[in-house]
Amino acid sequence: MSRTLITTLAAAAIAAAASAALAGDRSASSPEANPTGQAIQRNLQDLGYSVSHVESERGRIEMRVINDANIPAKLTYDAKTGELLRAALR
């Protein structure tokens, strides 16, 4: 497989897993209906990601993570809704 295809597949897998990290916490009765950086980080860690950096500014939460295959990524979330805005390999 070409390096570009592998990189694209890895980025897609990271984005899907990061989005799934929040899927269970979106109910109105949940205390994390409006997730914070800590809730997102906890959910990512539960999925096996190692979170190495968290930064919150301008209404966005940026996280640097490493998956179990040692592939690093940078994830950007909306701080208000917890929606994944961007996932990129580092």
C-alpha positions in Angstrom: 0.0 0.0 0.0 1.2 3.5 -0.6 2.2 5.7 2.2 -0.5 8.2 1.4 -3.2 5.6 1.6 -1.9 4.3 4.9 -1.8 7.8 6.4 -5.3 8.5 5.2 -6.6 5.3 6.7 -4.9 6.0 10.0 -6.3 9.6 10.1 -9.8 8.2 9.4 -9.5 5.6 12.1 -8.4 8.2 14.6 -11.2 10.6 13.7 -13.8 7.8 14.0 -12.5 6.7 17.4 -12.3 10.2 18.7 -15.9 10.9 17.6 -17.0 7.6 19.2 -15.4 8.7 22.4 -18.2 11.2 22.9 -21.1 9.3 21.4 -22.2 7.8 24.7 -22.1 11.1 26.6 -24.5 13.2 24.6 -27.8 12.5 26.4 -29.6 15.4 28.0 -29.6 13.6 31.4 -25.9 13.0 31.4 -23.7 15.2 33.5 -21.4 15.4 30.4 -24.1 16.5 27.9 -21.8 19.5 27.4 -18.4 17.8 27.5 -15.3 19.4 28.8 -11.7 18.8 27.9 -11.5 16.5 30.9 -14.5 14.4 29.8 -13.1 14.1 26.3 -9.7 13.2 27.6 -11.1 10.5 29.9 -13.1 9.0 27.0 -10.1 8.9 24.7 -8.0 7.2 27.4 -10.8 4.7 27.9 -10.5 3.9 24.2 -6.7 3.3 24.6 -5.4 6.7 23.5 -2.6 8.4 25.4 -3.2 12.1 25.7 0.1 14.0 25.8 -1.1 17.6 25.6 -4.4 19.5 26.1 -4.9 23.2 25.3 -8.1 25.2 25.4 -8.4 28.6 23.7 -10.8 30.5 21.4 -13.6 28.1 22.0 -11.7 25.1 21.0 -9.9 22.2 22.7 -6.8 20.9 21.1 -5.4 17.5 22.1 -2.3 15.6 21.1 -2.8 11.9 21.3 -1.0 8.7 20.5 -2.9 5.5 19.7 -1.9 1.9 20.6 0.0 1.6 17.3 2.1 4.7 18.3 0.5 6.9 15.6 0.4 10.5 16.9 -2.5 12.8 16.0 -3.8 16.2 16.8 -7.5 16.5 17.6 -9.5 19.7 17.7 -12.9 19.8 19.5 -15.5 22.5 19.9 -15.3 23.4 23.6 -19.0 24.1 23.9 -20.5 21.1 22.1 -17.6 18.6 22.3 -17.9 18.0 18.5 -14.8 16.8 16.8 -13.8 19.6 14.4 -10.5 18.2 13.0 -8.3 15.2 13.3 -4.8 15.2 11.7 -1.8 13.1 11.9 1.2 14.8 13.4 
